[in-house]
Amino acid sequence: MDINSENLPCTQPGEIIQRHYPQQSKLASKFVKSALGLRGIVCVVERPGKIAPGDEVEVIVYDPPKVRK
């Protein structure tokens, strides 16, 4: 599994929530603020297989080179 980034909040899920609670104002933008840091990570599966609780995994953190401006 290749972990790309944090799954940052956006207004799309907030808009869906807003449709369910039309009496509440500005839920889409409130969702973005409330969900920051709580939505998990974005991953790409490189090979099919199973990962189960208790399995040993190796995490390699990619630190991209800094771009000079």
All heavy atoms as TSV, in Angstrom:
chain	resi	resn	atom	element	x	y	z
A	1	MET	N	N	0.849	-1.154	0.000
A	1	MET	CA	C	0.000	0.000	0.000
A	1	MET	C	C	0.905	1.230	0.000
A	1	MET	O	O	1.845	1.329	0.769
A	1	MET	CB	C	-0.883	-0.025	1.248
A	1	MET	CG	C	-2.024	0.891	1.156
A	1	MET	SD	S	-3.375	0.653	2.353
A	1	MET	CE	C	-2.676	-0.109	3.747
A	2	ASP	N	N	0.594	2.169	-0.865
A	2	ASP	CA	C	1.342	3.416	-0.966
A	2	ASP	C	C	0.466	4.515	-0.360
A	2	ASP	O	O	-0.600	4.831	-0.884
A	2	ASP	CB	C	1.645	3.710	-2.439
A	2	ASP	CG	C	2.380	5.014	-2.643
A	2	ASP	OD1	O	2.907	5.570	-1.669
A	2	ASP	OD2	O	2.434	5.479	-3.796
A	3	ILE	N	N	0.909	5.063	0.751
A	3	ILE	CA	C	0.150	6.119	1.427
A	3	ILE	C	C	0.618	7.453	0.863
A	3	ILE	O	O	1.787	7.802	0.966
A	3	ILE	CB	C	0.355	6.057	2.950
A	3	ILE	CG1	C	-0.107	4.692	3.461
A	3	ILE	CG2	C	-0.369	7.199	3.634
A	3	ILE	CD1	C	0.248	4.411	4.896
A	4	ASN	N	N	-0.325	8.178	0.263
A	4	ASN	CA	C	0.029	9.419	-0.415
A	4	ASN	C	C	-0.046	10.658	0.467
A	4	ASN	O	O	0.815	11.523	0.393
A	4	ASN	CB	C	-0.884	9.629	-1.631
A	4	ASN	CG	C	-0.694	8.554	-2.666
A	4	ASN	OD1	O	0.413	8.105	-2.888
A	4	ASN	ND2	N	-1.772	8.126	-3.286
A	5	SER	N	N	-1.096	10.770	1.256
A	5	SER	CA	C	-1.281	11.995	2.026
A	5	SER	C	C	-2.423	11.824	3.015
A	5	SER	O	O	-3.106	10.810	3.033
A	5	SER	CB	C	-1.601	13.166	1.091
A	5	SER	OG	O	-2.817	12.921	0.402
A	6	GLU	N	N	-2.622	12.856	3.801
A	6	GLU	CA	C	-3.798	12.901	4.672
A	6	GLU	C	C	-5.014	13.188	3.801
A	6	GLU	O	O	-4.933	13.924	2.820
A	6	GLU	CB	C	-3.629	14.019	5.698
A	6	GLU	CG	C	-4.801	14.183	6.612
A	6	GLU	CD	C	-4.652	15.339	7.589
A	6	GLU	OE1	O	-3.575	15.957	7.641
A	6	GLU	OE2	O	-5.629	15.616	8.289
A	7	ASN	N	N	-6.140	12.592	4.120
A	7	ASN	CA	C	-7.383	12.851	3.402
A	7	ASN	C	C	-7.986	14.135	3.968
A	7	ASN	O	O	-8.708	14.120	4.958
A	7	ASN	CB	C	-8.348	11.680	3.561
A	7	ASN	CG	C	-9.547	11.785	2.654
A	7	ASN	OD1	O	-9.595	12.632	1.780
A	7	ASN	ND2	N	-10.516	10.930	2.874
A	8	LEU	N	N	-7.665	15.247	3.345
A	8	LEU	CA	C	-8.117	16.544	3.836
A	8	LEU	C	C	-9.614	16.719	3.611
A	8	LEU	O	O	-10.155	16.240	2.620
A	8	LEU	CB	C	-7.352	17.668	3.134
A	8	LEU	CG	C	-5.845	17.675	3.368
A	8	LEU	CD1	C	-5.179	18.729	2.500
A	8	LEU	CD2	C	-5.529	17.917	4.832
A	9	PRO	N	N	-10.285	17.395	4.515
A	9	PRO	CA	C	-11.717	17.604	4.341
A	9	PRO	C	C	-11.999	18.565	3.186
A	9	PRO	O	O	-11.208	19.456	2.903
A	9	PRO	CB	C	-12.162	18.201	5.672
A	9	PRO	CG	C	-10.942	18.722	6.315
A	9	PRO	CD	C	-9.787	17.939	5.767
A	10	CYS	N	N	-13.115	18.346	2.528
A	10	CYS	CA	C	-13.550	19.226	1.457
A	10	CYS	C	C	-15.050	19.447	1.594
A	10	CYS	O	O	-15.701	18.807	2.408
A	10	CYS	CB	C	-13.195	18.655	0.089
A	10	CYS	SG	S	-13.996	17.085	-0.261
A	11	THR	N	N	-15.586	20.325	0.792
A	11	THR	CA	C	-17.004	20.664	0.938
A	11	THR	C	C	-17.942	19.607	0.363
A	11	THR	O	O	-19.123	19.600	0.709
A	11	THR	CB	C	-17.310	22.021	0.293
A	11	THR	OG1	O	-16.921	21.986	-1.076
A	11	THR	CG2	C	-16.605	23.143	1.017
A	12	GLN	N	N	-17.456	18.709	-0.511
A	12	GLN	CA	C	-18.356	17.713	-1.108
A	12	GLN	C	C	-19.087	16.874	-0.065
A	12	GLN	O	O	-20.308	16.770	-0.108
A	12	GLN	CB	C	-17.605	16.821	-2.092
A	12	GLN	CG	C	-17.285	17.536	-3.384
A	12	GLN	CD	C	-16.487	16.646	-4.318
A	12	GLN	OE1	O	-15.711	15.808	-3.879
A	12	GLN	NE2	N	-16.692	16.833	-5.607
A	13	PRO	N	N	-18.399	16.242	0.896
A	13	PRO	CA	C	-19.139	15.504	1.922
A	13	PRO	C	C	-20.026	16.435	2.742
A	13	PRO	O	O	-21.128	16.059	3.142
A	13	PRO	CB	C	-18.062	14.865	2.795
A	13	PRO	CG	C	-16.808	14.937	2.023
A	13	PRO	CD	C	-16.956	16.075	1.061
A	14	GLY	N	N	-19.553	17.646	2.981
A	14	GLY	CA	C	-20.350	18.612	3.721
A	14	GLY	C	C	-21.646	18.954	3.012
A	14	GLY	O	O	-22.688	19.150	3.650
A	15	GLU	N	N	-21.603	19.022	1.690
A	15	GLU	CA	C	-22.811	19.304	0.912
A	15	GLU	C	C	-23.820	18.154	1.018
A	15	GLU	O	O	-25.032	18.378	1.077
A	15	GLU	CB	C	-22.449	19.582	-0.541
A	15	GLU	CG	C	-21.727	20.906	-0.716
A	15	GLU	CD	C	-21.060	21.071	-2.070
A	15	GLU	OE1	O	-21.120	20.134	-2.900
A	15	GLU	OE2	O	-20.470	22.139	-2.295
A	16	ILE	N	N	-23.324	16.932	1.051
A	16	ILE	CA	C	-24.206	15.770	1.221
A	16	ILE	C	C	-24.852	15.809	2.605
A	16	ILE	O	O	-26.059	15.588	2.753
A	16	ILE	CB	C	-23.422	14.458	1.001
A	16	ILE	CG1	C	-22.983	14.368	-0.465
A	16	ILE	CG2	C	-24.264	13.244	1.402
A	16	ILE	CD1	C	-21.984	13.278	-0.749
A	17	ILE	N	N	-24.063	16.123	3.612
A	17	ILE	CA	C	-24.601	16.250	4.971
A	17	ILE	C	C	-25.640	17.372	5.005
A	17	ILE	O	O	-26.699	17.232	5.616
A	17	ILE	CB	C	-23.459	16.510	5.983
A	17	ILE	CG1	C	-22.521	15.293	6.038
A	17	ILE	CG2	C	-24.018	16.835	7.364
A	17	ILE	CD1	C	-21.217	15.544	6.757
A	18	GLN	N	N	-25.338	18.478	4.333
A	18	GLN	CA	C	-26.255	19.622	4.301
A	18	GLN	C	C	-27.626	19.233	3.741
A	18	GLN	O	O	-28.650	19.683	4.235
A	18	GLN	CB	C	-25.651	20.743	3.445
A	18	GLN	CG	C	-26.506	21.996	3.352
A	18	GLN	CD	C	-26.529	22.774	4.654
A	18	GLN	OE1	O	-25.536	23.330	5.047
A	18	GLN	NE2	N	-27.672	22.809	5.322
A	19	ARG	N	N	-27.638	18.362	2.722
A	19	ARG	CA	C	-28.910	17.920	2.139
A	19	ARG	C	C	-29.780	17.173	3.151
A	19	ARG	O	O	-30.994	17.222	3.089
A	19	ARG	CB	C	-28.663	17.035	0.918
A	19	ARG	CG	C	-28.348	17.851	-0.318
A	19	ARG	CD	C	-28.254	16.964	-1.532
A	19	ARG	NE	N	-26.882	17.084	-2.016
A	19	ARG	CZ	C	-26.149	16.129	-2.535
A	19	ARG	NH1	N	-26.655	14.921	-2.678
A	19	ARG	NH2	N	-24.928	16.351	-2.934
A	20	HIS	N	N	-29.143	16.485	4.089
A	20	HIS	CA	C	-29.882	15.737	5.108
A	20	HIS	C	C	-30.362	16.637	6.250
A	20	HIS	O	O	-31.268	16.253	6.994
A	20	HIS	CB	C	-29.027	14.601	5.673
A	20	HIS	CG	C	-28.787	13.500	4.690
A	20	HIS	ND1	N	-29.725	12.521	4.431
A	20	HIS	CD2	C	-27.720	13.234	3.896
A	20	HIS	CE1	C	-29.239	11.696	3.513
A	20	HIS	NE2	N	-28.023	12.104	3.176
A	21	TYR	N	N	-29.723	17.778	6.406
A	21	TYR	CA	C	-30.073	18.715	7.477
A	21	TYR	C	C	-30.224	20.128	6.912
A	21	TYR	O	O	-29.446	21.031	7.231
A	21	TYR	CB	C	-29.003	18.700	8.576
A	21	TYR	CG	C	-28.826	17.343	9.212
A	21	TYR	CD1	C	-27.849	16.461	8.753
A	21	TYR	CD2	C	-29.646	16.934	10.254
A	21	TYR	CE1	C	-27.700	15.209	9.321
A	21	TYR	CE2	C	-29.509	15.692	10.833
A	21	TYR	CZ	C	-28.530	14.827	10.354
A	21	TYR	OH	O	-28.399	13.589	10.927
A	22	PRO	N	N	-31.217	20.354	6.054
A	22	PRO	CA	C	-31.363	21.660	5.396
A	22	PRO	C	C	-31.631	22.809	6.370
A	22	PRO	O	O	-31.341	23.961	6.048
A	22	PRO	CB	C	-32.548	21.447	4.447
A	22	PRO	CG	C	-33.294	20.276	4.983
A	22	PRO	CD	C	-32.285	19.426	5.687
A	23	GLN	N	N	-32.138	22.520	7.547
A	23	GLN	CA	C	-32.424	23.576	8.518
A	23	GLN	C	C	-31.150	24.148	9.148
A	23	GLN	O	O	-31.177	25.232	9.709
A	23	GLN	CB	C	-33.389	23.068	9.605
A	23	GLN	CG	C	-32.810	22.065	10.574
A	23	GLN	CD	C	-32.719	20.628	10.058
A	23	GLN	OE1	O	-32.986	20.334	8.900
A	23	GLN	NE2	N	-32.327	19.719	10.936
A	24	GLN	N	N	-30.043	23.415	9.056
A	24	GLN	CA	C	-28.762	23.881	9.603
A	24	GLN	C	C	-28.032	24.676	8.522
A	24	GLN	O	O	-27.843	24.181	7.417
A	24	GLN	CB	C	-27.889	22.698	10.036
A	24	GLN	CG	C	-28.482	21.851	11.124
A	24	GLN	CD	C	-28.443	22.529	12.474
A	24	GLN	OE1	O	-27.529	23.284	12.769
A	24	GLN	NE2	N	-29.449	22.279	13.276
A	25	SER	N	N	-27.594	25.868	8.838
A	25	SER	CA	C	-26.927	26.685	7.819
A	25	SER	C	C	-25.427	26.415	7.761
A	25	SER	O	O	-24.803	26.083	8.771
A	25	SER	CB	C	-27.171	28.165	8.081
A	25	SER	OG	O	-26.588	28.545	9.306
A	26	LYS	N	N	-24.878	26.518	6.565
A	26	LYS	CA	C	-23.429	26.460	6.295
A	26	LYS	C	C	-22.750	25.177	6.786
A	26	LYS	O	O	-21.608	25.192	7.229
A	26	LYS	CB	C	-22.737	27.681	6.886
A	26	LYS	CG	C	-23.258	28.991	6.331
A	26	LYS	CD	C	-22.534	30.156	6.930
A	26	LYS	CE	C	-23.100	31.454	6.381
A	26	LYS	NZ	N	-22.448	32.622	6.935
A	27	LEU	N	N	-23.442	24.044	6.695
A	27	LEU	CA	C	-22.836	22.784	7.153
A	27	LEU	C	C	-21.637	22.372	6.305
A	27	LEU	O	O	-20.694	21.785	6.825
A	27	LEU	CB	C	-23.876	21.656	7.159
A	27	LEU	CG	C	-24.788	21.586	8.367
A	27	LEU	CD1	C	-25.715	20.392	8.261
A	27	LEU	CD2	C	-23.998	21.512	9.656
A	28	ALA	N	N	-21.668	22.649	5.003
A	28	ALA	CA	C	-20.547	22.247	4.140
A	28	ALA	C	C	-19.247	22.886	4.619
A	28	ALA	O	O	-18.230	22.208	4.774
A	28	ALA	CB	C	-20.835	22.615	2.692
A	29	SER	N	N	-19.265	24.177	4.891
A	29	SER	CA	C	-18.039	24.838	5.347
A	29	SER	C	C	-17.705	24.464	6.790
A	29	SER	O	O	-16.528	24.355	7.153
A	29	SER	CB	C	-18.149	26.356	5.190
A	29	SER	OG	O	-19.221	26.855	5.942
A	30	LYS	N	N	-18.715	24.241	7.621
A	30	LYS	CA	C	-18.463	23.812	8.997
A	30	LYS	C	C	-17.830	22.423	9.020
A	30	LYS	O	O	-16.986	22.131	9.874
A	30	LYS	CB	C	-19.755	23.815	9.809
A	30	LYS	CG	C	-20.279	25.199	10.111
A	30	LYS	CD	C	-21.595	25.124	10.858
A	30	LYS	CE	C	-22.165	26.501	11.121
A	30	LYS	NZ	N	-23.484	26.430	11.780
A	31	PHE	N	N	-18.230	21.559	8.064
A	31	PHE	CA	C	-17.648	20.212	7.986
A	31	PHE	C	C	-16.146	20.291	7.749
A	31	PHE	O	O	-15.372	19.566	8.383
A	31	PHE	CB	C	-18.299	19.399	6.867
A	31	PHE	CG	C	-17.612	18.098	6.602
A	31	PHE	CD1	C	-17.828	17.019	7.433
A	31	PHE	CD2	C	-16.723	17.964	5.550
A	31	PHE	CE1	C	-17.173	15.810	7.215
A	31	PHE	CE2	C	-16.067	16.772	5.322
A	31	PHE	CZ	C	-16.296	15.688	6.156
A	32	VAL	N	N	-15.728	21.174	6.856
A	32	VAL	CA	C	-14.295	21.302	6.548
A	32	VAL	C	C	-13.509	21.613	7.818
A	32	VAL	O	O	-12.493	20.973	8.109
A	32	VAL	CB	C	-14.065	22.381	5.471
A	32	VAL	CG1	C	-12.574	22.642	5.275
A	32	VAL	CG2	C	-14.708	21.971	4.156
A	33	LYS	N	N	-13.960	22.565	8.601
A	33	LYS	CA	C	-13.261	22.937	9.838
A	33	LYS	C	C	-13.314	21.818	10.878
A	33	LYS	O	O	-12.328	21.514	11.533
A	33	LYS	CB	C	-13.857	24.213	10.414
A	33	LYS	CG	C	-13.579	25.436	9.585
A	33	LYS	CD	C	-14.239	26.654	10.195
A	33	LYS	CE	C	-14.034	27.870	9.303
A	33	LYS	NZ	N	-14.726	29.056	9.815
A	34	SER	N	N	-14.471	21.189	11.011
A	34	SER	CA	C	-14.647	20.155	12.044
A	34	SER	C	C	-13.912	18.858	11.724
A	34	SER	O	O	-13.497	18.140	12.625
A	34	SER	CB	C	-16.133	19.845	12.221
A	34	SER	OG	O	-16.807	20.984	12.678
A	35	ALA	N	N	-13.770	18.534	10.443
A	35	ALA	CA	C	-13.191	17.246	10.043
A	35	ALA	C	C	-11.673	17.294	9.851
A	35	ALA	O	O	-11.054	16.264	9.610
A	35	ALA	CB	C	-13.851	16.757	8.755
A	36	LEU	N	N	-11.068	18.460	9.980
A	36	LEU	CA	C	-9.625	18.588	9.773
A	36	LEU	C	C	-8.864	17.653	10.713
A	36	LEU	O	O	-9.070	17.670	11.924
A	36	LEU	CB	C	-9.189	20.033	9.989
A	36	LEU	CG	C	-7.763	20.359	9.593
A	36	LEU	CD1	C	-7.550	20.101	8.095
A	36	LEU	CD2	C	-7.431	21.808	9.902
A	37	GLY	N	N	-8.036	16.791	10.143
A	37	GLY	CA	C	-7.239	15.851	10.923
A	37	GLY	C	C	-7.971	14.583	11.344
A	37	GLY	O	O	-7.412	13.765	12.059
A	38	LEU	N	N	-9.220	14.417	10.881
A	38	LEU	CA	C	-10.022	13.273	11.323
A	38	LEU	C	C	-10.458	12.353	10.196
A	38	LEU	O	O	-11.213	11.421	10.433
A	38	LEU	CB	C	-11.279	13.783	12.059
A	38	LEU	CG	C	-11.028	14.645	13.287
A	38	LEU	CD1	C	-12.348	15.201	13.805
A	38	LEU	CD2	C	-10.313	13.856	14.355
A	39	ARG	N	N	-10.017	12.586	8.961
A	39	ARG	CA	C	-10.562	11.832	7.827
A	39	ARG	C	C	-9.662	10.700	7.346
A	39	ARG	O	O	-9.937	10.070	6.347
A	39	ARG	CB	C	-10.848	12.787	6.663
A	39	ARG	CG	C	-11.980	13.721	7.023
A	39	ARG	CD	C	-12.667	14.319	5.851
A	39	ARG	NE	N	-13.261	13.313	5.006
A	39	ARG	CZ	C	-13.293	13.396	3.680
A	39	ARG	NH1	N	-12.771	14.410	3.053
A	39	ARG	NH2	N	-13.866	12.463	2.979
A	40	GLY	N	N	-8.570	10.433	8.014
A	40	GLY	CA	C	-7.742	9.305	7.606
A	40	GLY	C	C	-6.697	9.669	6.569
A	40	GLY	O	O	-6.279	10.814	6.466
A	41	ILE	N	N	-6.301	8.669	5.784
A	41	ILE	CA	C	-5.231	8.847	4.813
A	41	ILE	C	C	-5.682	8.413	3.424
A	41	ILE	O	O	-6.654	7.690	3.279
A	41	ILE	CB	C	-3.977	8.038	5.227
A	41	ILE	CG1	C	-4.332	6.574	5.459
A	41	ILE	CG2	C	-3.336	8.648	6.460
A	41	ILE	CD1	C	-3.178	5.679	5.809
A	42	VAL	N	N	-4.955	8.879	2.422
A	42	VAL	CA	C	-5.209	8.500	1.031
A	42	VAL	C	C	-4.154	7.464	0.647
A	42	VAL	O	O	-2.956	7.704	0.799
A	42	VAL	CB	C	-5.113	9.721	0.090
A	42	VAL	CG1	C	-5.321	9.321	-1.353
A	42	VAL	CG2	C	-6.121	10.784	0.503
A	43	CYS	N	N	-4.609	6.294	0.165
A	43	CYS	CA	C	-3.695	5.196	-0.163
A	43	CYS	C	C	-3.970	4.643	-1.554
A	43	CYS	O	O	-5.071	4.769	-2.070
A	43	CYS	CB	C	-3.862	4.044	0.818
A	43	CYS	SG	S	-3.561	4.465	2.508
A	44	VAL	N	N	-2.947	4.020	-2.117
A	44	VAL	CA	C	-3.065	3.277	-3.365
A	44	VAL	C	C	-2.605	1.852	-3.082
A	44	VAL	O	O	-1.539	1.655	-2.490
A	44	VAL	CB	C	-2.182	3.901	-4.468
A	44	VAL	CG1	C	-2.217	3.064	-5.724
A	44	VAL	CG2	C	-2.608	5.329	-4.760
A	45	VAL	N	N	-3.405	0.875	-3.454
A	45	VAL	CA	C	-3.021	-0.522	-3.264
A	45	VAL	C	C	-2.104	-0.928	-4.405
A	45	VAL	O	O	-2.496	-0.882	-5.568
A	45	VAL	CB	C	-4.273	-1.435	-3.212
A	45	VAL	CG1	C	-3.867	-2.895	-3.109
A	45	VAL	CG2	C	-5.172	-1.034	-2.060
A	46	GLU	N	N	-0.873	-1.295	-4.083
A	46	GLU	CA	C	0.102	-1.679	-5.112
A	46	GLU	C	C	-0.011	-3.144	-5.496
A	46	GLU	O	O	0.251	-3.511	-6.625
A	46	GLU	CB	C	1.514	-1.358	-4.637
A	46	GLU	CG	C	1.772	0.128	-4.547
A	46	GLU	CD	C	3.234	0.441	-4.312
A	46	GLU	OE1	O	3.998	-0.462	-3.894
A	46	GLU	OE2	O	3.616	1.590	-4.540
A	47	ARG	N	N	-0.347	-4.015	-4.523
A	47	ARG	CA	C	-0.502	-5.439	-4.786
A	47	ARG	C	C	-1.699	-5.947	-4.002
A	47	ARG	O	O	-1.883	-5.568	-2.856
A	47	ARG	CB	C	0.730	-6.216	-4.319
A	47	ARG	CG	C	1.979	-5.967	-5.150
A	47	ARG	CD	C	3.077	-6.898	-4.713
A	47	ARG	NE	N	4.278	-6.555	-4.061
A	47	ARG	CZ	C	4.795	-5.411	-3.657
A	47	ARG	NH1	N	4.159	-4.374	-3.738
A	47	ARG	NH2	N	5.948	-5.277	-3.131
A	48	PRO	N	N	-2.482	-6.840	-4.588
A	48	PRO	CA	C	-3.615	-7.374	-3.837
A	48	PRO	C	C	-3.138	-8.276	-2.704
A	48	PRO	O	O	-2.068	-8.881	-2.783
A	48	PRO	CB	C	-4.392	-8.172	-4.889
A	48	PRO	CG	C	-3.407	-8.485	-5.961
A	48	PRO	CD	C	-2.398	-7.373	-5.954
A	49	GLY	N	N	-3.904	-8.330	-1.656
A	49	GLY	CA	C	-3.575	-9.175	-0.514
A	49	GLY	C	C	-4.370	-8.732	0.693
A	49	GLY	O	O	-5.195	-7.835	0.615
A	50	LYS	N	N	-4.110	-9.389	1.803
A	50	LYS	CA	C	-4.842	-9.082	3.028
A	50	LYS	C	C	-3.878	-8.575	4.095
A	50	LYS	O	O	-2.773	-9.086	4.228
A	50	LYS	CB	C	-5.562	-10.324	3.544
A	50	LYS	CG	C	-6.663	-10.801	2.631
A	50	LYS	CD	C	-7.360	-12.008	3.217
A	50	LYS	CE	C	-8.455	-12.478	2.276
A	50	LYS	NZ	N	-9.177	-13.629	2.830
A	51	ILE	N	N	-4.317	-7.586	4.822
A	51	ILE	CA	C	-3.621	-7.108	6.012
A	51	ILE	C	C	-4.608	-7.286	7.150
A	51	ILE	O	O	-5.727	-6.781	7.092
A	51	ILE	CB	C	-3.212	-5.630	5.889
A	51	ILE	CG1	C	-2.289	-5.410	4.680
A	51	ILE	CG2	C	-2.528	-5.157	7.170
A	51	ILE	CD1	C	-1.988	-3.954	4.403
A	52	ALA	N	N	-4.206	-8.009	8.162
A	52	ALA	CA	C	-5.099	-8.309	9.273
A	52	ALA	C	C	-4.559	-7.697	10.561
A	52	ALA	O	O	-3.356	-7.449	10.678
A	52	ALA	CB	C	-5.237	-9.820	9.431
A	53	PRO	N	N	-5.438	-7.456	11.529
A	53	PRO	CA	C	-4.961	-6.976	12.828
A	53	PRO	C	C	-3.891	-7.915	13.370
A	53	PRO	O	O	-4.029	-9.135	13.309
A	53	PRO	CB	C	-6.213	-7.010	13.705
A	53	PRO	CG	C	-7.349	-6.888	12.739
A	53	PRO	CD	C	-6.895	-7.622	11.503
A	54	GLY	N	N	-2.805	-7.331	13.838
A	54	GLY	CA	C	-1.704	-8.117	14.381
A	54	GLY	C	C	-0.602	-8.405	13.372
A	54	GLY	O	O	0.483	-8.844	13.750
A	55	ASP	N	N	-0.862	-8.193	12.068
A	55	ASP	CA	C	0.176	-8.389	11.059
A	55	ASP	C	C	1.277	-7.348	11.251
A	55	ASP	O	O	1.021	-6.208	11.623
A	55	ASP	CB	C	-0.388	-8.234	9.639
A	55	ASP	CG	C	-1.198	-9.428	9.191
A	55	ASP	OD1	O	-1.234	-10.444	9.918
A	55	ASP	OD2	O	-1.814	-9.337	8.110
A	56	GLU	N	N	2.493	-7.757	10.971
A	56	GLU	CA	C	3.614	-6.828	11.037
A	56	GLU	C	C	3.696	-6.085	9.711
A	56	GLU	O	O	3.582	-6.689	8.643
A	56	GLU	CB	C	4.913	-7.593	11.287
A	56	GLU	CG	C	6.093	-6.694	11.538
A	56	GLU	CD	C	7.336	-7.476	11.938
A	56	GLU	OE1	O	7.203	-8.394	12.768
A	56	GLU	OE2	O	8.404	-7.165	11.412
A	57	VAL	N	N	3.857	-4.775	9.771
A	57	VAL	CA	C	3.989	-3.966	8.575
A	57	VAL	C	C	5.211	-3.062	8.717
A	57	VAL	O	O	5.663	-2.786	9.826
A	57	VAL	CB	C	2.740	-3.089	8.305
A	57	VAL	CG1	C	1.514	-3.947	8.069
A	57	VAL	CG2	C	2.495	-2.117	9.427
A	58	GLU	N	N	5.730	-2.637	7.595
A	58	GLU	CA	C	6.848	-1.692	7.589
A	58	GLU	C	C	6.348	-0.385	6.993
A	58	GLU	O	O	5.734	-0.375	5.931
A	58	GLU	CB	C	8.003	-2.235	6.734
A	58	GLU	CG	C	9.177	-1.301	6.655
A	58	GLU	CD	C	10.295	-1.824	5.765
A	58	GLU	OE1	O	10.111	-2.869	5.107
A	58	GLU	OE2	O	11.346	-1.168	5.717
A	59	VAL	N	N	6.607	0.701	7.694
A	59	VAL	CA	C	6.206	2.019	7.213
A	59	VAL	C	C	7.460	2.768	6.796
A	59	VAL	O	O	8.381	2.942	7.589
A	59	VAL	CB	C	5.448	2.816	8.311
A	59	VAL	CG1	C	5.112	4.210	7.814
A	59	VAL	CG2	C	4.206	2.066	8.747
A	60	ILE	N	N	7.493	3.169	5.547
A	60	ILE	CA	C	8.618	3.950	5.021
A	60	ILE	C	C	8.083	5.333	4.689
A	60	ILE	O	O	7.205	5.483	3.845
A	60	ILE	CB	C	9.224	3.290	3.765
A	60	ILE	CG1	C	9.704	1.882	4.094
A	60	ILE	CG2	C	10.333	4.151	3.188
A	60	ILE	CD1	C	10.101	1.064	2.888
A	61	VAL	N	N	8.581	6.333	5.365
A	61	VAL	CA	C	8.120	7.700	5.153
A	61	VAL	C	C	8.947	8.328	4.045
A	61	VAL	O	O	10.176	8.407	4.143
A	61	VAL	CB	C	8.229	8.532	6.451
A	61	VAL	CG1	C	7.786	9.965	6.203
A	61	VAL	CG2	C	7.420	7.895	7.567
A	62	TYR	N	N	8.272	8.746	2.994
A	62	TYR	CA	C	8.932	9.400	1.878
A	62	TYR	C	C	9.026	10.882	2.166
A	62	TYR	O	O	8.023	11.539	2.441
A	62	TYR	CB	C	8.168	9.160	0.571
A	62	TYR	CG	C	8.716	9.926	-0.600
A	62	TYR	CD1	C	9.969	9.616	-1.123
A	62	TYR	CD2	C	8.000	10.949	-1.186
A	62	TYR	CE1	C	10.485	10.308	-2.194
A	62	TYR	CE2	C	8.500	11.653	-2.264
A	62	TYR	CZ	C	9.746	11.325	-2.769
A	62	TYR	OH	O	10.264	12.016	-3.833
A	63	ASP	N	N	10.227	11.396	2.119
A	63	ASP	CA	C	10.453	12.822	2.333
A	63	ASP	C	C	10.961	13.392	1.013
A	63	ASP	O	O	12.136	13.272	0.690
A	63	ASP	CB	C	11.471	13.027	3.447
A	63	ASP	CG	C	11.617	14.473	3.851
A	63	ASP	OD1	O	10.727	15.297	3.518
A	63	ASP	OD2	O	12.631	14.813	4.499
A	64	PRO	N	N	10.061	13.979	0.223
A	64	PRO	CA	C	10.477	14.456	-1.099
A	64	PRO	C	C	11.541	15.545	-0.986
A	64	PRO	O	O	11.576	16.293	0.001
A	64	PRO	CB	C	9.196	15.007	-1.716
A	64	PRO	CG	C	8.294	15.272	-0.570
A	64	PRO	CD	C	8.691	14.323	0.513
A	65	PRO	N	N	12.414	15.617	-1.984
A	65	PRO	CA	C	13.444	16.657	-1.949
A	65	PRO	C	C	12.808	18.048	-1.994
A	65	PRO	O	O	11.769	18.251	-2.596
A	65	PRO	CB	C	14.282	16.393	-3.204
A	65	PRO	CG	C	13.518	15.420	-4.011
A	65	PRO	CD	C	12.471	14.803	-3.153
A	66	LYS	N	N	13.447	18.977	-1.325
A	66	LYS	CA	C	12.944	20.355	-1.304
A	66	LYS	C	C	13.231	21.013	-2.650
A	66	LYS	O	O	14.294	20.829	-3.229
A	66	LYS	CB	C	13.620	21.156	-0.194
A	66	LYS	CG	C	13.543	20.528	1.190
A	66	LYS	CD	C	12.100	20.471	1.693
A	66	LYS	CE	C	12.032	19.906	3.077
A	66	LYS	NZ	N	11.360	18.667	3.215
A	67	VAL	N	N	12.263	21.753	-3.125
A	67	VAL	CA	C	12.404	22.463	-4.391
A	67	VAL	C	C	12.892	23.869	-4.089
A	67	VAL	O	O	12.287	24.584	-3.280
A	67	VAL	CB	C	11.052	22.517	-5.161
A	67	VAL	CG1	C	11.193	23.306	-6.440
A	67	VAL	CG2	C	10.554	21.114	-5.418
A	68	ARG	N	N	13.974	24.242	-4.733
A	68	ARG	CA	C	14.501	25.609	-4.521
A	68	ARG	C	C	13.745	26.585	-5.395
A	68	ARG	O	O	13.442	26.312	-6.551
A	68	ARG	CB	C	15.976	25.665	-4.876
A	68	ARG	CG	C	16.827	24.865	-3.929
A	68	ARG	CD	C	18.270	25.044	-4.273
A	68	ARG	NE	N	19.064	24.183	-3.415
A	68	ARG	CZ	C	20.337	24.331	-3.198
A	68	ARG	NH1	N	20.991	25.304	-3.809
A	68	ARG	NH2	N	20.972	23.519	-2.407
A	69	LYS	N	N	13.425	27.713	-4.827
A	69	LYS	CA	C	12.714	28.748	-5.577
A	69	LYS	C	C	13.650	29.823	-6.044
A	69	LYS	O	O	14.624	30.115	-5.505
A	69	LYS	CB	C	11.616	29.360	-4.714
A	69	LYS	CG	C	10.534	28.374	-4.411
A	69	LYS	CD	C	9.431	29.025	-3.613
A	69	LYS	CE	C	8.350	28.013	-3.294
A	69	LYS	NZ	N	7.245	28.576	-2.614
